[in-house]
Amino acid sequence: MDTLRPFKPPIHLRHPFVQTVLASLMRQNIPDHPMDKAASPVVIDAGKGVRLLGHYSKSIHNRALLVLIHGWEGSMDSNYIQRTSRRFYDKGISIFRLNLRDHGNTHHLNPEPFNGSLIRETYEAIRKVAKEFGPKLPVYLGGFSMGGNFTIRVAREHSRNKQSIPNLKHCIAVSPPLHPKSATEMMDSKLIIGKYFLDKWRQSLAKKNVHFPDLHPYQNIMQGKTVMEMTDRIVASSSEFKNSDDYFNSYTLGPKDFEKLKVDLTIVTSADDPIIRPDEFRELPKSSKLRIYIQKYGGHNGFYENLKGDCWYFRVFDKVIFG
């Protein structure tokens, strides 16, 4: 793993905004790809009445199972998920793309809206996916952005939980925010990125309002002018958290979350990420189970080596899965 060469994109792809935009908007135009043809929808009972939707694509070779988690306001069909899925499906890996609650047009499945603290249902869903679709296979988990934050917490819970995830070999987190409040503040400070996520969240809450209009004052929440202001409003509409700081703390990650890991965990991030500070990762304790790759370039979820769609983090997945 340590022999991986550093990510050094061509000059025209070095700007972090370019990398970040490519990650979300550069669609992979491959109609009728075998991975998509093989995909079948699966509704997972994630415990306590929670239902999550995913798509399972079984490879003919079925060499391993790779479970992927998208970022906030993304979905199992996000560009970076599709691109990664197709890449490794072509290499004989079966793929399960999981939608977090209220993502990928699943707003009707559960009454309460998504929030970043929902690790229990996410962990249970992944555990059941591994048990059902990978009982005799090595299982790998990859997450992007907030999905990377969930991935790290899954590794933590797997290391502490009596009900571990069967055959889980390695977790990979790409551009994971360790301090979500800081990430939200930085997001709001970037005009285009902040507006992008603000609009996406408003669209999501509008869908939630159609299905469950009486649970929260969604119309009022959507009037917030920043992601942070909308967060304050939705937290205030529930008794689950004392305030926004209490909410952010529920999925903030610190040194103690990386102690006593029983599964290998690799983090890929960039020093020029527009919403995540690289110093967050330098504070983490050294561990034989933890590898951190902080690249000079890459933006957020980017790491594009060229405009053909080859991403540097594919090399990390390759090393982890194939050795």
Contacts in CASP RR format, 6 or more apart in sequence:
PFRMAT RR
TARGET T0000
AUTHOR 0000-0000-0000
METHOD contacts of the structure
MODEL  1
MDTLRPFKPPIHLRHPFVQTVLASLMRQNIPDHPMDKAASPVVIDAGKGV
RLLGHYSKSIHNRALLVLIHGWEGSMDSNYIQRTSRRFYDKGISIFRLNL
RDHGNTHHLNPEPFNGSLIRETYEAIRKVAKEFGPKLPVYLGGFSMGGNF
TIRVAREHSRNKQSIPNLKHCIAVSPPLHPKSATEMMDSKLIIGKYFLDK
WRQSLAKKNVHFPDLHPYQNIMQGKTVMEMTDRIVASSSEFKNSDDYFNS
YTLGPKDFEKLKVDLTIVTSADDPIIRPDEFRELPKSSKLRIYIQKYGGH
NGFYENLKGDCWYFRVFDKVIFG
1 266 0 8 1.000
1 291 0 8 1.000
1 316 0 8 1.000
1 319 0 8 1.000
1 320 0 8 1.000
2 291 0 8 1.000
4 293 0 8 1.000
4 315 0 8 1.000
4 316 0 8 1.000
4 319 0 8 1.000
6 295 0 8 1.000
6 296 0 8 1.000
7 270 0 8 1.000
7 295 0 8 1.000
7 296 0 8 1.000
7 297 0 8 1.000
7 298 0 8 1.000
7 303 0 8 1.000
7 305 0 8 1.000
7 312 0 8 1.000
8 296 0 8 1.000
8 297 0 8 1.000
9 19 0 8 1.000
9 297 0 8 1.000
9 298 0 8 1.000
9 303 0 8 1.000
9 304 0 8 1.000
9 305 0 8 1.000
9 306 0 8 1.000
9 312 0 8 1.000
10 306 0 8 1.000
12 18 0 8 1.000
13 19 0 8 1.000
13 22 0 8 1.000
13 304 0 8 1.000
13 305 0 8 1.000
13 306 0 8 1.000
13 307 0 8 1.000
14 297 0 8 1.000
16 270 0 8 1.000
16 272 0 8 1.000
16 273 0 8 1.000
16 274 0 8 1.000
16 297 0 8 1.000
16 298 0 8 1.000
16 299 0 8 1.000
16 300 0 8 1.000
17 192 0 8 1.000
17 274 0 8 1.000
17 299 0 8 1.000
19 270 0 8 1.000
19 272 0 8 1.000
19 297 0 8 1.000
19 298 0 8 1.000
19 299 0 8 1.000
19 300 0 8 1.000
19 302 0 8 1.000
19 303 0 8 1.000
19 304 0 8 1.000
20 193 0 8 1.000
20 274 0 8 1.000
20 299 0 8 1.000
20 300 0 8 1.000
20 301 0 8 1.000
20 302 0 8 1.000
22 302 0 8 1.000
22 304 0 8 1.000
22 309 0 8 1.000
23 79 0 8 1.000
23 80 0 8 1.000
23 299 0 8 1.000
23 300 0 8 1.000
23 301 0 8 1.000
23 302 0 8 1.000
23 304 0 8 1.000
24 78 0 8 1.000
24 79 0 8 1.000
24 80 0 8 1.000
24 301 0 8 1.000
25 79 0 8 1.000
26 79 0 8 1.000
26 304 0 8 1.000
26 307 0 8 1.000
26 309 0 8 1.000
27 79 0 8 1.000
27 82 0 8 1.000
28 79 0 8 1.000
28 82 0 8 1.000
28 83 0 8 1.000
28 86 0 8 1.000
28 309 0 8 1.000
30 86 0 8 1.000
33 86 0 8 1.000
33 89 0 8 1.000
34 89 0 8 1.000
34 90 0 8 1.000
35 57 0 8 1.000
35 85 0 8 1.000
35 86 0 8 1.000
35 89 0 8 1.000
35 90 0 8 1.000
35 95 0 8 1.000
36 57 0 8 1.000
36 86 0 8 1.000
38 57 0 8 1.000
38 58 0 8 1.000
38 59 0 8 1.000
38 89 0 8 1.000
39 55 0 8 1.000
39 56 0 8 1.000
39 57 0 8 1.000
39 97 0 8 1.000
40 55 0 8 1.000
40 56 0 8 1.000
40 57 0 8 1.000
41 53 0 8 1.000
41 54 0 8 1.000
41 55 0 8 1.000
42 53 0 8 1.000
42 54 0 8 1.000
42 55 0 8 1.000
42 56 0 8 1.000
42 96 0 8 1.000
42 129 0 8 1.000
43 51 0 8 1.000
43 52 0 8 1.000
43 53 0 8 1.000
43 54 0 8 1.000
43 109 0 8 1.000
44 51 0 8 1.000
44 52 0 8 1.000
44 53 0 8 1.000
44 54 0 8 1.000
44 98 0 8 1.000
44 125 0 8 1.000
44 128 0 8 1.000
44 129 0 8 1.000
45 51 0 8 1.000
45 128 0 8 1.000
46 52 0 8 1.000
46 121 0 8 1.000
46 122 0 8 1.000
46 124 0 8 1.000
46 125 0 8 1.000
46 128 0 8 1.000
47 121 0 8 1.000
47 124 0 8 1.000
48 121 0 8 1.000
49 110 0 8 1.000
50 101 0 8 1.000
50 110 0 8 1.000
50 121 0 8 1.000
51 109 0 8 1.000
51 110 0 8 1.000
52 98 0 8 1.000
52 99 0 8 1.000
52 100 0 8 1.000
52 101 0 8 1.000
52 106 0 8 1.000
52 109 0 8 1.000
52 121 0 8 1.000
52 122 0 8 1.000
52 125 0 8 1.000
53 76 0 8 1.000
53 99 0 8 1.000
53 104 0 8 1.000
53 106 0 8 1.000
53 109 0 8 1.000
54 76 0 8 1.000
54 96 0 8 1.000
54 97 0 8 1.000
54 98 0 8 1.000
54 99 0 8 1.000
55 76 0 8 1.000
55 96 0 8 1.000
55 97 0 8 1.000
56 94 0 8 1.000
56 95 0 8 1.000
56 96 0 8 1.000
56 129 0 8 1.000
56 133 0 8 1.000
57 85 0 8 1.000
57 89 0 8 1.000
57 94 0 8 1.000
57 95 0 8 1.000
57 96 0 8 1.000
57 97 0 8 1.000
58 94 0 8 1.000
58 133 0 8 1.000
59 89 0 8 1.000
59 92 0 8 1.000
59 93 0 8 1.000
59 94 0 8 1.000
59 95 0 8 1.000
60 92 0 8 1.000
61 92 0 8 1.000
61 93 0 8 1.000
62 92 0 8 1.000
62 94 0 8 1.000
62 137 0 8 1.000
63 91 0 8 1.000
63 92 0 8 1.000
63 93 0 8 1.000
63 94 0 8 1.000
63 137 0 8 1.000
64 93 0 8 1.000
64 94 0 8 1.000
64 137 0 8 1.000
64 138 0 8 1.000
64 139 0 8 1.000
64 140 0 8 1.000
64 321 0 8 1.000
65 93 0 8 1.000
65 94 0 8 1.000
65 95 0 8 1.000
65 96 0 8 1.000
65 129 0 8 1.000
65 130 0 8 1.000
65 133 0 8 1.000
65 134 0 8 1.000
65 137 0 8 1.000
65 138 0 8 1.000
65 139 0 8 1.000
65 140 0 8 1.000
66 85 0 8 1.000
66 88 0 8 1.000
66 93 0 8 1.000
66 94 0 8 1.000
66 95 0 8 1.000
66 96 0 8 1.000
66 139 0 8 1.000
66 140 0 8 1.000
66 141 0 8 1.000
66 142 0 8 1.000
66 317 0 8 1.000
66 321 0 8 1.000
67 96 0 8 1.000
67 98 0 8 1.000
67 126 0 8 1.000
67 129 0 8 1.000
67 130 0 8 1.000
67 139 0 8 1.000
67 140 0 8 1.000
67 141 0 8 1.000
67 142 0 8 1.000
68 76 0 8 1.000
68 81 0 8 1.000
68 84 0 8 1.000
68 85 0 8 1.000
68 95 0 8 1.000
68 96 0 8 1.000
68 97 0 8 1.000
68 98 0 8 1.000
68 141 0 8 1.000
68 142 0 8 1.000
68 143 0 8 1.000
68 144 0 8 1.000
69 98 0 8 1.000
69 100 0 8 1.000
69 122 0 8 1.000
69 141 0 8 1.000
69 142 0 8 1.000
69 143 0 8 1.000
69 144 0 8 1.000
69 147 0 8 1.000
69 148 0 8 1.000
69 150 0 8 1.000
69 151 0 8 1.000
70 76 0 8 1.000
70 78 0 8 1.000
70 80 0 8 1.000
70 81 0 8 1.000
70 97 0 8 1.000
70 98 0 8 1.000
70 99 0 8 1.000
70 100 0 8 1.000
70 103 0 8 1.000
70 143 0 8 1.000
70 144 0 8 1.000
70 145 0 8 1.000
70 147 0 8 1.000
71 78 0 8 1.000
71 100 0 8 1.000
71 143 0 8 1.000
71 144 0 8 1.000
71 145 0 8 1.000
71 146 0 8 1.000
71 147 0 8 1.000
71 148 0 8 1.000
71 301 0 8 1.000
72 145 0 8 1.000
72 146 0 8 1.000
72 147 0 8 1.000
72 197 0 8 1.000
73 103 0 8 1.000
73 197 0 8 1.000
73 200 0 8 1.000
73 201 0 8 1.000
73 204 0 8 1.000
74 103 0 8 1.000
74 104 0 8 1.000
74 200 0 8 1.000
75 81 0 8 1.000
75 99 0 8 1.000
75 103 0 8 1.000
75 104 0 8 1.000
75 105 0 8 1.000
76 97 0 8 1.000
76 98 0 8 1.000
76 99 0 8 1.000
76 103 0 8 1.000
76 104 0 8 1.000
77 97 0 8 1.000
77 104 0 8 1.000
78 144 0 8 1.000
80 144 0 8 1.000
80 174 0 8 1.000
80 301 0 8 1.000
80 302 0 8 1.000
80 311 0 8 1.000
81 97 0 8 1.000
81 144 0 8 1.000
83 309 0 8 1.000
83 311 0 8 1.000
84 311 0 8 1.000
84 314 0 8 1.000
84 317 0 8 1.000
85 95 0 8 1.000
85 97 0 8 1.000
87 314 0 8 1.000
87 317 0 8 1.000
88 95 0 8 1.000
88 317 0 8 1.000
88 321 0 8 1.000
89 95 0 8 1.000
91 322 0 8 1.000
93 321 0 8 1.000
94 133 0 8 1.000
94 134 0 8 1.000
94 137 0 8 1.000
96 129 0 8 1.000
96 133 0 8 1.000
98 122 0 8 1.000
98 125 0 8 1.000
98 126 0 8 1.000
98 129 0 8 1.000
99 106 0 8 1.000
100 114 0 8 1.000
100 118 0 8 1.000
100 122 0 8 1.000
100 146 0 8 1.000
100 147 0 8 1.000
100 150 0 8 1.000
101 109 0 8 1.000
101 110 0 8 1.000
101 113 0 8 1.000
101 114 0 8 1.000
101 118 0 8 1.000
101 121 0 8 1.000
102 110 0 8 1.000
102 113 0 8 1.000
102 114 0 8 1.000
102 204 0 8 1.000
102 207 0 8 1.000
102 208 0 8 1.000
103 114 0 8 1.000
103 204 0 8 1.000
105 207 0 8 1.000
107 204 0 8 1.000
107 207 0 8 1.000
107 208 0 8 1.000
107 210 0 8 1.000
107 211 0 8 1.000
108 211 0 8 1.000
111 212 0 8 1.000
111 215 0 8 1.000
112 215 0 8 1.000
113 205 0 8 1.000
113 208 0 8 1.000
113 215 0 8 1.000
113 216 0 8 1.000
113 234 0 8 1.000
114 204 0 8 1.000
115 234 0 8 1.000
115 240 0 8 1.000
115 247 0 8 1.000
116 146 0 8 1.000
116 149 0 8 1.000
116 150 0 8 1.000
116 180 0 8 1.000
116 250 0 8 1.000
116 251 0 8 1.000
117 247 0 8 1.000
117 250 0 8 1.000
117 251 0 8 1.000
119 150 0 8 1.000
119 153 0 8 1.000
119 154 0 8 1.000
119 157 0 8 1.000
119 251 0 8 1.000
122 150 0 8 1.000
122 153 0 8 1.000
122 154 0 8 1.000
123 153 0 8 1.000
123 154 0 8 1.000
123 157 0 8 1.000
123 158 0 8 1.000
123 161 0 8 1.000
123 165 0 8 1.000
126 141 0 8 1.000
126 154 0 8 1.000
126 165 0 8 1.000
127 163 0 8 1.000
127 164 0 8 1.000
127 165 0 8 1.000
127 166 0 8 1.000
130 139 0 8 1.000
130 165 0 8 1.000
130 166 0 8 1.000
130 167 0 8 1.000
130 168 0 8 1.000
131 166 0 8 1.000
134 166 0 8 1.000
134 167 0 8 1.000
135 166 0 8 1.000
135 167 0 8 1.000
136 167 0 8 1.000
137 167 0 8 1.000
138 167 0 8 1.000
138 169 0 8 1.000
138 321 0 8 1.000
139 165 0 8 1.000
139 166 0 8 1.000
139 167 0 8 1.000
139 168 0 8 1.000
139 169 0 8 1.000
140 168 0 8 1.000
140 169 0 8 1.000
140 170 0 8 1.000
140 171 0 8 1.000
140 172 0 8 1.000
140 317 0 8 1.000
140 320 0 8 1.000
140 321 0 8 1.000
141 151 0 8 1.000
141 154 0 8 1.000
141 155 0 8 1.000
141 165 0 8 1.000
141 168 0 8 1.000
141 170 0 8 1.000
141 171 0 8 1.000
141 172 0 8 1.000
142 148 0 8 1.000
142 151 0 8 1.000
142 171 0 8 1.000
142 172 0 8 1.000
142 173 0 8 1.000
142 174 0 8 1.000
142 317 0 8 1.000
143 150 0 8 1.000
143 151 0 8 1.000
143 172 0 8 1.000
143 173 0 8 1.000
143 174 0 8 1.000
143 176 0 8 1.000
144 174 0 8 1.000
144 175 0 8 1.000
144 301 0 8 1.000
145 174 0 8 1.000
145 175 0 8 1.000
145 176 0 8 1.000
145 177 0 8 1.000
145 300 0 8 1.000
145 301 0 8 1.000
146 176 0 8 1.000
146 177 0 8 1.000
146 180 0 8 1.000
147 173 0 8 1.000
147 176 0 8 1.000
148 173 0 8 1.000
148 174 0 8 1.000
148 175 0 8 1.000
148 176 0 8 1.000
149 173 0 8 1.000
149 176 0 8 1.000
149 177 0 8 1.000
149 178 0 8 1.000
149 180 0 8 1.000
149 251 0 8 1.000
149 253 0 8 1.000
151 171 0 8 1.000
151 172 0 8 1.000
151 173 0 8 1.000
151 176 0 8 1.000
152 171 0 8 1.000
152 173 0 8 1.000
152 176 0 8 1.000
152 178 0 8 1.000
152 253 0 8 1.000
152 257 0 8 1.000
152 258 0 8 1.000
152 265 0 8 1.000
152 267 0 8 1.000
153 251 0 8 1.000
153 253 0 8 1.000
153 257 0 8 1.000
154 165 0 8 1.000
154 171 0 8 1.000
155 171 0 8 1.000
155 261 0 8 1.000
155 263 0 8 1.000
155 265 0 8 1.000
156 257 0 8 1.000
156 258 0 8 1.000
156 261 0 8 1.000
158 164 0 8 1.000
158 165 0 8 1.000
158 168 0 8 1.000
158 262 0 8 1.000
158 263 0 8 1.000
159 260 0 8 1.000
159 261 0 8 1.000
159 262 0 8 1.000
159 263 0 8 1.000
160 260 0 8 1.000
164 262 0 8 1.000
168 263 0 8 1.000
169 263 0 8 1.000
169 264 0 8 1.000
169 320 0 8 1.000
170 263 0 8 1.000
170 264 0 8 1.000
170 265 0 8 1.000
170 266 0 8 1.000
170 320 0 8 1.000
170 321 0 8 1.000
171 263 0 8 1.000
171 264 0 8 1.000
171 265 0 8 1.000
171 266 0 8 1.000
172 265 0 8 1.000
172 266 0 8 1.000
172 267 0 8 1.000
172 268 0 8 1.000
172 313 0 8 1.000
172 316 0 8 1.000
172 317 0 8 1.000
172 320 0 8 1.000
173 265 0 8 1.000
173 266 0 8 1.000
173 267 0 8 1.000
173 268 0 8 1.000
174 268 0 8 1.000
174 269 0 8 1.000
174 301 0 8 1.000
174 303 0 8 1.000
174 313 0 8 1.000
175 268 0 8 1.000
175 269 0 8 1.000
175 270 0 8 1.000
175 273 0 8 1.000
175 276 0 8 1.000
175 299 0 8 1.000
175 300 0 8 1.000
175 301 0 8 1.000
175 302 0 8 1.000
176 253 0 8 1.000
176 267 0 8 1.000
176 269 0 8 1.000
176 276 0 8 1.000
177 183 0 8 1.000
177 275 0 8 1.000
177 276 0 8 1.000
178 252 0 8 1.000
178 253 0 8 1.000
178 254 0 8 1.000
178 276 0 8 1.000
178 280 0 8 1.000
178 281 0 8 1.000
179 248 0 8 1.000
179 252 0 8 1.000
179 253 0 8 1.000
179 277 0 8 1.000
179 280 0 8 1.000
180 248 0 8 1.000
180 251 0 8 1.000
180 252 0 8 1.000
181 244 0 8 1.000
181 245 0 8 1.000
181 248 0 8 1.000
181 252 0 8 1.000
182 276 0 8 1.000
182 277 0 8 1.000
182 280 0 8 1.000
183 275 0 8 1.000
183 276 0 8 1.000
184 227 0 8 1.000
184 228 0 8 1.000
184 231 0 8 1.000
184 248 0 8 1.000
185 228 0 8 1.000
186 274 0 8 1.000
186 275 0 8 1.000
186 276 0 8 1.000
186 277 0 8 1.000
187 193 0 8 1.000
187 194 0 8 1.000
187 197 0 8 1.000
187 227 0 8 1.000
187 275 0 8 1.000
188 194 0 8 1.000
188 226 0 8 1.000
188 227 0 8 1.000
188 228 0 8 1.000
190 274 0 8 1.000
190 275 0 8 1.000
193 274 0 8 1.000
193 275 0 8 1.000
194 226 0 8 1.000
194 227 0 8 1.000
197 227 0 8 1.000
198 226 0 8 1.000
198 227 0 8 1.000
198 230 0 8 1.000
201 227 0 8 1.000
201 230 0 8 1.000
202 222 0 8 1.000
202 230 0 8 1.000
205 218 0 8 1.000
205 221 0 8 1.000
205 222 0 8 1.000
205 234 0 8 1.000
206 218 0 8 1.000
206 222 0 8 1.000
208 216 0 8 1.000
208 218 0 8 1.000
209 218 0 8 1.000
209 219 0 8 1.000
216 234 0 8 1.000
216 237 0 8 1.000
216 238 0 8 1.000
217 233 0 8 1.000
217 237 0 8 1.000
220 233 0 8 1.000
220 237 0 8 1.000
221 230 0 8 1.000
221 233 0 8 1.000
221 234 0 8 1.000
221 237 0 8 1.000
222 230 0 8 1.000
223 233 0 8 1.000
224 230 0 8 1.000
224 233 0 8 1.000
228 244 0 8 1.000
231 244 0 8 1.000
231 247 0 8 1.000
232 244 0 8 1.000
235 241 0 8 1.000
235 243 0 8 1.000
235 244 0 8 1.000
235 246 0 8 1.000
235 247 0 8 1.000
236 243 0 8 1.000
240 247 0 8 1.000
241 247 0 8 1.000
241 250 0 8 1.000
254 283 0 8 1.000
254 284 0 8 1.000
255 283 0 8 1.000
255 284 0 8 1.000
255 285 0 8 1.000
258 265 0 8 1.000
258 284 0 8 1.000
258 285 0 8 1.000
258 287 0 8 1.000
258 290 0 8 1.000
259 285 0 8 1.000
259 287 0 8 1.000
261 287 0 8 1.000
261 289 0 8 1.000
261 290 0 8 1.000
262 289 0 8 1.000
263 289 0 8 1.000
264 289 0 8 1.000
264 290 0 8 1.000
264 291 0 8 1.000
264 320 0 8 1.000
265 289 0 8 1.000
265 290 0 8 1.000
265 291 0 8 1.000
266 290 0 8 1.000
266 291 0 8 1.000
266 292 0 8 1.000
266 293 0 8 1.000
266 316 0 8 1.000
266 320 0 8 1.000
267 281 0 8 1.000
267 290 0 8 1.000
267 291 0 8 1.000
267 292 0 8 1.000
267 293 0 8 1.000
268 293 0 8 1.000
268 295 0 8 1.000
268 303 0 8 1.000
268 313 0 8 1.000
268 316 0 8 1.000
269 276 0 8 1.000
269 278 0 8 1.000
269 281 0 8 1.000
269 292 0 8 1.000
269 293 0 8 1.000
269 294 0 8 1.000
269 295 0 8 1.000
270 278 0 8 1.000
270 294 0 8 1.000
270 295 0 8 1.000
270 296 0 8 1.000
270 297 0 8 1.000
270 298 0 8 1.000
270 299 0 8 1.000
270 300 0 8 1.000
270 302 0 8 1.000
270 303 0 8 1.000
271 278 0 8 1.000
271 294 0 8 1.000
271 295 0 8 1.000
271 296 0 8 1.000
271 297 0 8 1.000
272 296 0 8 1.000
272 297 0 8 1.000
272 298 0 8 1.000
272 299 0 8 1.000
273 298 0 8 1.000
273 299 0 8 1.000
273 300 0 8 1.000
274 299 0 8 1.000
274 300 0 8 1.000
275 300 0 8 1.000
276 300 0 8 1.000
278 294 0 8 1.000
281 292 0 8 1.000
281 294 0 8 1.000
282 294 0 8 1.000
284 290 0 8 1.000
284 292 0 8 1.000
293 316 0 8 1.000
295 303 0 8 1.000
295 312 0 8 1.000
297 303 0 8 1.000
298 304 0 8 1.000
298 312 0 8 1.000
302 311 0 8 1.000
302 313 0 8 1.000
303 311 0 8 1.000
303 312 0 8 1.000
303 313 0 8 1.000
304 310 0 8 1.000
304 311 0 8 1.000
304 312 0 8 1.000
305 311 0 8 1.000
305 312 0 8 1.000
END
